[in-house]
Structure formats: structure tokens, C-alpha cells
Amino acid sequence: MLANDELMLLIKSKYPVTFVESIDEEYVVNQLRQIASQLGIIFYQWSVTGGLQRGFNENPYYQTADPEKMVKTVLSLIKSDRSESGLFVLKDFDKHLENSIILRLIKDLVNLIKNTKNTIVILGPEYKLPKDIE
């Protein structure tokens, strides 16, 4: 599938953030999970209802349903183990970027993962990001 190839290329090209616009969330998450597996990087997914989960683990990291705590957790995961790379899929996260603290944390995260194999994918039904990170 062309979209899968494009996503693979963006991730391999070390783009720190990619926005995927889709109403078929489950399909996109499965595609991204496969890409992470093919590239040998750890797959993470986040939603406000499920928190931050690694791989197929249904138990989220502690208190990561809160978007601010989730970003702080991702920052600490990346800082603590620079040898492991991750693909972080954040569902409907664009809605939380109106919060100035969360926006600042995301900017810090983007600066930390530039030119690394870590990638953030924001997944939502409609493309809308603040100018700060667009």
C-alpha cells in the first residue's frame, strides 16, 4: 500500500513528528505496528483512555492517561535508554496541544529526538496542529 510505504519512508528518514489523518484508526495503528517491527524499533501507543502502552502490553505506564504526564514519561524513556528507539503513536493528541505546557513539552521532545530513530506519529481524523510545531 502506498500510504504504508510513505509512512515507512518518513520514519526511516528520521522525521521527528508526522501527522496521519485518518478515520480508520485501528488500520493505521496496525500499519504503524508492522513498520516498527520491520525497522526493529519499539512500538508505543497512547490514548487519553488507555494511557501509554508499550507493544501489545495492555497495562499502561503509571498515570500516563494524563497527556502531560505521558509526554514527561516519553521524555524520560528516551533520555534513559538512548540505545532503544521508539515509534510513539499518539491518538487524538492534537486536541491537547492547545495547552501551553503540553505544547512546550512536545517542542522539547521534538528537539530531543531530532536526528534519532525515534518518531512521534499524531493520529487524528482531521489535520490541525499549532503553528509552533507545524
Secondary structure as a PSIPRED ss2 file (coil, helix, strand):
# PSIPRED VFORMAT (PSIPRED V4.0)

   1 M C   1.000  0.000  0.000
   2 L H   0.000  1.000  0.000
   3 A H   0.000  1.000  0.000
   4 N H   0.000  1.000  0.000
   5 D H   0.000  1.000  0.000
   6 E H   0.000  1.000  0.000
   7 L H   0.000  1.000  0.000
   8 M H   0.000  1.000  0.000
   9 L H   0.000  1.000  0.000
  10 L H   0.000  1.000  0.000
  11 I H   0.000  1.000  0.000
  12 K H   0.000  1.000  0.000
  13 S C   1.000  0.000  0.000
  14 K C   1.000  0.000  0.000
  15 Y C   1.000  0.000  0.000
  16 P C   1.000  0.000  0.000
  17 V E   0.000  0.000  1.000
  18 T E   0.000  0.000  1.000
  19 F E   0.000  0.000  1.000
  20 V E   0.000  0.000  1.000
  21 E E   0.000  0.000  1.000
  22 S C   1.000  0.000  0.000
  23 I C   1.000  0.000  0.000
  24 D C   1.000  0.000  0.000
  25 E H   0.000  1.000  0.000
  26 E H   0.000  1.000  0.000
  27 Y H   0.000  1.000  0.000
  28 V H   0.000  1.000  0.000
  29 V H   0.000  1.000  0.000
  30 N H   0.000  1.000  0.000
  31 Q H   0.000  1.000  0.000
  32 L H   0.000  1.000  0.000
  33 R H   0.000  1.000  0.000
  34 Q H   0.000  1.000  0.000
  35 I H   0.000  1.000  0.000
  36 A H   0.000  1.000  0.000
  37 S H   0.000  1.000  0.000
  38 Q H   0.000  1.000  0.000
  39 L H   0.000  1.000  0.000
  40 G C   1.000  0.000  0.000
  41 I C   1.000  0.000  0.000
  42 I E   0.000  0.000  1.000
  43 F E   0.000  0.000  1.000
  44 Y E   0.000  0.000  1.000
  45 Q E   0.000  0.000  1.000
  46 W E   0.000  0.000  1.000
  47 S E   0.000  0.000  1.000
  48 V C   1.000  0.000  0.000
  49 T C   1.000  0.000  0.000
  50 G C   1.000  0.000  0.000
  51 G E   0.000  0.000  1.000
  52 L E   0.000  0.000  1.000
  53 Q E   0.000  0.000  1.000
  54 R E   0.000  0.000  1.000
  55 G C   1.000  0.000  0.000
  56 F C   1.000  0.000  0.000
  57 N C   1.000  0.000  0.000
  58 E C   1.000  0.000  0.000
  59 N C   1.000  0.000  0.000
  60 P C   1.000  0.000  0.000
  61 Y C   1.000  0.000  0.000
  62 Y C   1.000  0.000  0.000
  63 Q C   1.000  0.000  0.000
  64 T C   1.000  0.000  0.000
  65 A C   1.000  0.000  0.000
  66 D C   1.000  0.000  0.000
  67 P H   0.000  1.000  0.000
  68 E H   0.000  1.000  0.000
  69 K H   0.000  1.000  0.000
  70 M H   0.000  1.000  0.000
  71 V H   0.000  1.000  0.000
  72 K H   0.000  1.000  0.000
  73 T H   0.000  1.000  0.000
  74 V H   0.000  1.000  0.000
  75 L H   0.000  1.000  0.000
  76 S H   0.000  1.000  0.000
  77 L H   0.000  1.000  0.000
  78 I H   0.000  1.000  0.000
  79 K H   0.000  1.000  0.000
  80 S H   0.000  1.000  0.000
  81 D C   1.000  0.000  0.000
  82 R C   1.000  0.000  0.000
  83 S C   1.000  0.000  0.000
  84 E C   1.000  0.000  0.000
  85 S C   1.000  0.000  0.000
  86 G E   0.000  0.000  1.000
  87 L E   0.000  0.000  1.000
  88 F E   0.000  0.000  1.000
  89 V E   0.000  0.000  1.000
  90 L E   0.000  0.000  1.000
  91 K E   0.000  0.000  1.000
  92 D C   1.000  0.000  0.000
  93 F H   0.000  1.000  0.000
  94 D H   0.000  1.000  0.000
  95 K H   0.000  1.000  0.000
  96 H H   0.000  1.000  0.000
  97 L H   0.000  1.000  0.000
  98 E H   0.000  1.000  0.000
  99 N C   1.000  0.000  0.000
 100 S H   0.000  1.000  0.000
 101 I H   0.000  1.000  0.000
 102 I H   0.000  1.000  0.000
 103 L H   0.000  1.000  0.000
 104 R H   0.000  1.000  0.000
 105 L H   0.000  1.000  0.000
 106 I H   0.000  1.000  0.000
 107 K H   0.000  1.000  0.000
 108 D H   0.000  1.000  0.000
 109 L H   0.000  1.000  0.000
 110 V H   0.000  1.000  0.000
 111 N H   0.000  1.000  0.000
 112 L H   0.000  1.000  0.000
 113 I H   0.000  1.000  0.000
 114 K C   1.000  0.000  0.000
 115 N C   1.000  0.000  0.000
 116 T C   1.000  0.000  0.000
 117 K C   1.000  0.000  0.000
 118 N C   1.000  0.000  0.000
 119 T E   0.000  0.000  1.000
 120 I E   0.000  0.000  1.000
 121 V E   0.000  0.000  1.000
 122 I E   0.000  0.000  1.000
 123 L E   0.000  0.000  1.000
 124 G E   0.000  0.000  1.000
 125 P C   1.000  0.000  0.000
 126 E C   1.000  0.000  0.000
 127 Y C   1.000  0.000  0.000
 128 K C   1.000  0.000  0.000
 129 L C   1.000  0.000  0.000
 130 P C   1.000  0.000  0.000
 131 K C   1.000  0.000  0.000
 132 D C   1.000  0.000  0.000
 133 I C   1.000  0.000  0.000
 134 E C   1.000  0.000  0.000
